[in-house]
Amino acid sequence: MNMIDGQGPFFPYPFIRFPDPENMDGSKVADERYHVFVNGDYVGDRLSIAQDDGGWQAVEDYLKSREFSGYRVTKDGDHIYVDVQDEEKAEEIRNHLSVYTQIR
C-alpha cells in the first residue's frame, strides 16, 4: 500500500466510473421525482426509476385501479395535481396517495 507522508493510503488513480450495463440498452432512465398534491395539499413524492413504470401517469393509473372517480389529474413540471370536488373523496384519495408515494 502506498503512503504519502505516513498519513494513510494513497490511490494514484482517480476513481473512474464505468458505464452501468443496465443503462447500456436503455432499460433504465434517470430517476424522476414528482411532487404529488391533492387539492393543493402535498401528499408525497412519486419516484419514477424505471422506463416502463408509468412515470407521472402511474398516479392516475393507481387511482383508476382503486376505482376512484370524480377527480382530474394534471402535471406541471415536476408537480402532479389531483383536483377533487368532493372533500370526502379528496381525503380518501389523499390517504391512498400518501401510502402509495411512501411505498413506491
GIZIPE-V47198 format. One record per residue. N is the residue number from 1. RES is the residue in three letters. SS is DSSP state (H for helix, E for strand, - for the rest). PHI is phi in degrees with one decimal (* if undefined). D_FIRST is the distance of its C-alpha to the first C-alpha in Angstrom with 1 decimal. Layout:
BEGIN
n: <N,N>
res: <RES,RES>
ss: <SS,SS>
phi: <PHI,PHI>
d_first: <D_FIRST,D_FIRST>
END
This chain:
BEGIN
n: <1,2,3,4,5,6,7,8,9,10,11,12,13,14,15,16,17,18,19,20,21,22,23,24,25,26,27,28,29,30,31,32,33,34,35,36,37,38,39,40,41,42,43,44,45,46,47,48,49,50,51,52,53,54,55,56,57,58,59,60,61,62,63,64,65,66,67,68,69,70,71,72,73,74,75,76,77,78,79,80,81,82,83,84,85,86,87,88,89,90,91,92,93,94,95,96,97,98,99,100,101,102,103,104>
res: <MET,ASN,MET,ILE,ASP,GLY,GLN,GLY,PRO,PHE,PHE,PRO,TYR,PRO,PHE,ILE,ARG,PHE,PRO,ASP,PRO,GLU,ASN,MET,ASP,GLY,SER,LYS,VAL,ALA,ASP,GLU,ARG,TYR,HIS,VAL,PHE,VAL,ASN,GLY,ASP,TYR,VAL,GLY,ASP,ARG,LEU,SER,ILE,ALA,GLN,ASP,ASP,GLY,GLY,TRP,GLN,ALA,VAL,GLU,ASP,TYR,LEU,LYS,SER,ARG,GLU,PHE,SER,GLY,TYR,ARG,VAL,THR,LYS,ASP,GLY,ASP,HIS,ILE,TYR,VAL,ASP,VAL,GLN,ASP,GLU,GLU,LYS,ALA,GLU,GLU,ILE,ARG,ASN,HIS,LEU,SER,VAL,TYR,THR,GLN,ILE,ARG>
ss: <-,-,E,-,-,-,-,-,E,-,-,-,-,-,-,-,-,-,-,-,H,H,H,H,-,-,-,E,E,E,E,E,E,E,E,E,E,E,-,-,E,E,E,E,E,E,E,E,E,E,-,-,-,-,-,-,H,H,H,H,H,H,H,H,H,-,-,-,-,-,E,E,E,E,E,E,-,-,E,E,E,E,E,E,-,-,H,H,H,H,H,H,H,H,H,H,H,H,H,H,H,H,H,->
phi: <*,-79.5,-127.0,-114.7,51.6,66.4,-94.2,141.5,-67.5,-117.4,-105.8,-71.6,-114.7,-67.9,-67.1,-106.6,-95.2,-90.0,-59.5,-77.5,-57.2,-69.3,-84.9,-62.3,-99.3,78.4,-77.9,-124.1,-122.1,-62.3,-59.6,-120.2,-119.2,-115.9,-88.2,-103.7,-127.0,-119.8,47.7,87.2,-94.5,-67.7,-116.6,155.3,-111.5,-99.3,-97.1,-107.2,-117.2,-121.4,-61.5,-107.2,-91.5,95.7,55.5,-70.9,-67.8,-60.8,-64.9,-65.9,-59.9,-62.9,-62.9,-63.5,-66.0,-95.1,61.7,-78.6,-144.8,76.0,-133.3,-133.6,-109.0,-132.9,-123.2,-138.1,65.9,-100.1,-112.9,-113.1,-110.7,-112.3,-105.0,-131.4,-73.5,-80.8,-65.0,-65.3,-65.4,-59.8,-65.3,-65.8,-64.7,-55.2,-63.4,-63.1,-70.0,-62.5,-68.7,-55.6,-70.2,-76.6,-92.8,-95.9>
d_first: <0.0,3.8,6.5,10.1,12.8,11.0,11.8,8.9,6.3,7.4,8.7,10.7,13.2,15.7,16.5,19.3,22.1,23.8,27.5,28.6,30.5,33.1,33.9,34.4,37.9,39.0,39.2,37.5,38.3,36.8,37.6,41.0,42.2,46.0,47.6,50.6,53.7,57.0,60.0,57.7,55.7,52.0,51.1,47.5,45.1,45.3,41.9,42.2,39.0,40.4,42.7,45.5,45.6,48.6,47.1,49.4,52.4,50.9,52.3,55.8,55.3,54.3,57.4,59.6,58.1,59.2,62.6,62.7,65.2,66.6,63.4,62.0,58.4,57.3,54.0,53.4,49.9,47.5,50.3,52.4,55.8,57.9,61.5,63.8,67.5,68.0,66.1,66.1,64.5,62.1,60.9,60.5,58.5,56.4,55.6,54.7,52.5,50.7,49.7,49.1,46.6,44.7,44.2,43.5>
END
